[in-house]
């Protein structure tokens, strides 16, 4: 998961270099992440069925090989169509790999602090994102040329492949020695069974789409946005963008543990969705004081610890911190929730379907935001051009609140009837 997330977030720090050295537009850059999601409109559902059919060990190996191959193809050429092909191959493996690992965790930890286990998994994954987004600081010498940082992503893929091989051996050993739920024994898979998932599953899926569509397409352009709309350096833009992942690394396991103890999962997701609504507008209209944090400021030392001389606009800290809390809270509750309402033998299919619909949203919103930025002429000379995209992100928070509220009502009704 670490390698997977590092590769995914490698595009954002490169956005300005892709524009200046390769002549890419924001629409082109949006396509590099949108095309990642395109194959997953179907592939993750197929991947989920494959997981239910052949088991997680073989599935994780297959999908991890694909992410490594995709990272390599992306790095070899500056031609848009070659880089897009690499991102497509990476996408073929990445989301299905996440589905497989999610199924692994549900298999190993169901009934044993499941949400906490999911949270720890996301902590390691987000560390990959955190390092990728901060790579302009700790790997500053690489950012003189667009291609150099991408070779690091190939190394991250190789690392992920080694981890997959270790997991294969550990799981094979544990299956023989300990009592684990069986998997990979589903002989006949009926596609029509997909439509038999209950109302709660579909509401969680709808929330998943709105939440991730508000987060990941923003991350695609975040560093470039901070540079052009708020006058930061690439390094500070990476620091700010990584606040999301830094928060998720620490707080996702804690929110998972809390939800294991007290339940109320729909309420957690409602609170997280509420936090999303104002944050983009706070950044757009510079809510708060315009002063910057300097190297003498303790908070700056903690956030920008790779480059203590960096200066961060204070008004960006609060909204990014609020996003970080939402980014920790919702995934910590949402993914394990599915394993509580879907039968174990159908989990791969359920997670695959959920991720498939999520990727429809990611595909569409990466393209939409890139188009909105180009249409509005978003640039360093026209920072107000980013406002249209930010209003689109903010509106997704309203839908998140709606879906989580309906989920709360559905779960409450289900509890009363049972």
N, C-alpha and C positions, 0 to 999 in steps of 0.2 A: 504493500500500500504506500509506503514511503516513496519508492521509486516511481510508482504510478502518478502520485500527486506532484512530485517534482517535475516530471515531464510535462504534465498538463499546464502547470503555471509558468513554464519557461517562456511562453510567448509574450506575456505582459511586460516584463522588463525590457524586451527587445523592440517594443512597438515603435519608439522614436527612431531607432536604427533601421528598422525595416522601411520606415517612411523616408528617411534621409539617404540611406545607402542603396536601397533597392527600389525606391519610388513607389512603395505600396501606399494605397489610400486606406482610410479607416474601414471602408467596406471590405477591402482585401484582407486586412488584419482580422476583422470580424469573421470573415470566411474561414480563416485558419482554425478558429475555435468552433465555428458553426459546423464545419464539415466533420469535425470530431464527433459531433452529436448525430449527424445524418445517418450513418449506418446503424446506430443504436435505436433508431425508430423501429427497427425490426430485430436487429441482432441480439439485443439483450433479452428479448422474449425467447428467441431461438436458444440463446446462451443459457437462460434459465431452464429451459426444457432439457438441454444437453446436460446440465448439472444434475437435474433430477434423474437423468437416464444413466450417465456414466460415473457420477460421483464427483466430489469436489477435488480430489487429488489430481486426477488427470486433467480436469477442467482448469484448475489454477495454472498448471504447467503450460497448457496450450495457450491460454489467454495472456500469460506473462511473456511468452515468446513473442506474441504479436505486438505487445507494447514496445518491446526492445527493438524489433524490426522497424516499427513505425518511427521511433526516435531516430534511428539511423538514416532512414530515407529522408526525413525532414532536414537533417543536418548536411546532406551531401551537396545540395544545390540551392541557389538563390532564386531559381525559377518558381513562380507562384504555383504552377500546376504540380511541380514535383513536391514542394513543401506541403501543399494541400493533400497530395496522395499519401505522404508520410503521416500527416495528422489523421487522415481517414483510416489508415491501417492501425495506427495507435488507438483510435476510437473503437475499432472492431474488437480489440482485446481489452481495452481499459475498463469500460463499464461492465462488461461480462465478468471480468476479473473481480471487480468490486462486488458484484452479485454473488460470485462464488465464495469470496471471503466472508461476506455477510452471512451466507448460508452456513459456512464453517462455524462461525461464532455462535449462531443460533443452535447448531448441533451440539457444540461443546458446553455451552453455558446456560441453556434454557432451564429455568428453575433455580439458577445459581447466580443471582445478581447479574442478570443478562444485560440490563442497560449500562451497568458499570463496565462490563466487558466491551460493549460496543463503544463506550466512551474512550476507553484505553486504546482501542484500535484506531479510533479517529485521531487521538492525540499523536500517535506515531505517524499517521498519514499526513496530518496537518504540519508536522515537522518538515516533511518534504516540501509542502507549499511554502512554509515560512522561509526555508533556506533558498528556494527558487526566487521568491519575491525580493529577498535581501541580497541576492547574488551580485547586484550592481555595487554593493558595499564591500562584502568580503571577497568578491572576485572582480574588483574594479578594473584590473588590468586587462581582463578579457573583453571588456565592452568597447574596445576601440574598433572592433569588427564584428558584424552581426553573427558570423558563423561560429566563432570560438565558444560562446556559452552553450551552443547546442551540442557540442561534443561532450559536455558534462552530462547532458540528458541521456546520451547513449550509455555512459558509465552508470547512471542511475538505473537504467533498464537492465544492464548486466547484473547489477547488485540485486535487483528485484528477482531476476531469474535464479540466482543462487539461493535466495531466501525461499523461493517456491520449491526448489529441489530439497532443501532441508525440511520444509513442511511435509513434503511427500513422504519422506522417510519417517518423520516423527508420527504422523497420522497413521501410517501403515503399521507401525509398531504398537501404537496405542489401541488401535482397533482390535488387534489380536490379544492384547493383554488385559484391556479394560472393557467395561460394558458401555458402549456408545450406541446411539440410535443408528440403525442401518440406513444406508443411502445408496443411490444408483441402482435401485432394483425395480424401477417403474417400467414395466414392459410395454404398456399401452398408454399413450397420452392423448386425451381428448381435448382438442382446442376449445370445444364448447364449454368445458369446465371453467375456463377463464371467466366466463360471464356469470358463474355461480358464486363468485366472491361477494361477500356481503356489503351493505351500505357503508359501514365503517371503513372498509378497505378502500373504497372508491373516494371517500372524503379525504383519507390520508394521502391518497395519490394526487388528488387535486391540490392539496396543501403543498405537497412535495414539488409540484410543477411551479406554483407561484413563488415558493420560497427560493428554490435554486435559480429560477429565472431572474429573481431580484438580486442574487448574489454573484453568480459566476460570470454573466455577461458584463456586470460592472467591473469585476476583476480583470476582464480582458483588456479594458481601456484605462484601468485605475491609475497606473503609473503615468501614462501619457496625459491623463486628465489632470492629475496633480501638478505635473510640469507646466501644462499650458494654461490651466484655469486658475492655478494658485501660485505659480511662479516658483515651485520647488525644484530641486535638482532631481536627477534620476534616482540617486541614492535615497534621498528623503522620501520620494514617491514610493520607493520599495519599502521603506520603513513603515510608512503610513498604511500601505496596502496590507502589509503583513500583520498589522494589529489584529485583523480578523483571525488569522491563523494562530497567532500567539495566544489570543483569548481562548480559542477553541482547544488548543493543546492543554491548557490548564483547567478550563471550566467544563468541557464536555464530560469527562469522567465524573465530576462532582454533580452535575445536573443528572447524569445517568443514575448515580448512586441515590440521589434524592428522590427521583421518580420511582426507583425500586422500593424505597421505603414508604413513600406516602401515596403513590399512585397519581391520580389527577392529571393524567398525561395530556388530555385535550386542553386543560387550563394552561399548562406549561407552553403548549404550542400557540395558544391564543396570545399569551404575554409576549412571546418571541415575535409573533407577527405584528403586534402593536408597535414594537420597538422599531420595526423596519419603516413604518409610514413616514415619520418626520426626518429621518437621517439624511436622505438625499437632498431634501430642500434646505436643511440646515447647512449643508456644504455649499449648495448652489448660491444661497443668499448670504453666506458667511455669517451665520448666526454666532454671536459671541464676539469677544475682543480680538483685534487683528494682530496683537503682539505675537512674537515668535518665542519658542523655547530655545534657550541658548545652552552652551556647554556647561554653564554653571548651574543649570536647573536639574534637580535630581530626576524629575520625571523624564526629561529628555535623555538622561543617561540610561534609563531603563528601557525606553522605547527604541532609541537609536544607538544601542550599545555597540554596534559594529562600527559606528562612525560618530564619536561623541562631539565632533565639531559641527555636526549638521544642525540646522535650524528648522523647527517645525512650527507652522502656524497654529496657535492655540485653538482657534475656532474649529479646527479639523479633528482635534483629539476626542471631544465628546461624541460627535456622531459616529466616528470610527469605533469608539469603545462600545457604543450602543449596538452597532452592527455586530461587533465581536461577541457580545452576550447572546444576541439572537442566533448567531452562527454556531454557538455552543449549545444553546438550549434546545432548539428544534430538532437537529439531527440526533441528539442524545436520547430523545424520547420517541421520535418518529419511526426510526428503523426497527428497534426492538418491539414497538407496538404491533407491527405487522405479524411478528412471530407468535403473538398472543391471540390473534384472531384468525390465523390460517393454519391448517393442518401441516404437520412437519413434512410429510411427503410431497406437499405442494409448494413448499417455501421457495425453492429455486424458481419455479414458474411465477409465483406471486411477486418476488423481488424483481424478476426480469420484466414482468409487465409494468410494474411501478416505475422502474428505471427507463423503460421504453417511452412511456408517456412523459416522464421528466425530460428526456432528450428531445422530444418534439418541441417542448418549451425552450430548451437551451438553443436548439438549432434556429428556431424562429427569432428569439430575442437577441442572439448575437448578430444576426443579419439586420434586424430592425434597428438596434442601437447604432450599428455601424452606418446604416443608411441615414438615421436621424442626425448623427454627427456631421456627415457629409452634406446633407440637405440644409442644415442650419449653419454650415460653414464653420464648425467648431475648430478652433486653432488658437495658438498663443496670441494672435492679434485680435481674435474674436472669441474670448472665453465664454461669453454669454451663449454661444452656439451649443454648449453642452446642456443647457437647461431643459430642452425638449426631452432628451434621453433620461435625465434625472427625474422628471415628472412621470415618465413611463415606469421607472423603477418604483417610485413612491406609490403609484396606484396599485402595484402588485401587493403591497402590504395590506390594503383594504380587503382584497380577495382572500388573503391568508387568514385574516381575522374572521371573515365570514365562514370559511370552510372549517376552521377549528371550532367555532361556535356551534355549527351544525353537527360536528363530530361529538362535541360535548353533549348535545341534546340526544343524539342517537345512542351514545353509550349509556346515558342516564336512563333512557327509555328501556334499553336492553337489560340493564340491571334490575329495574323495577319489575319487568315482565318475567325475569328468571327467578 
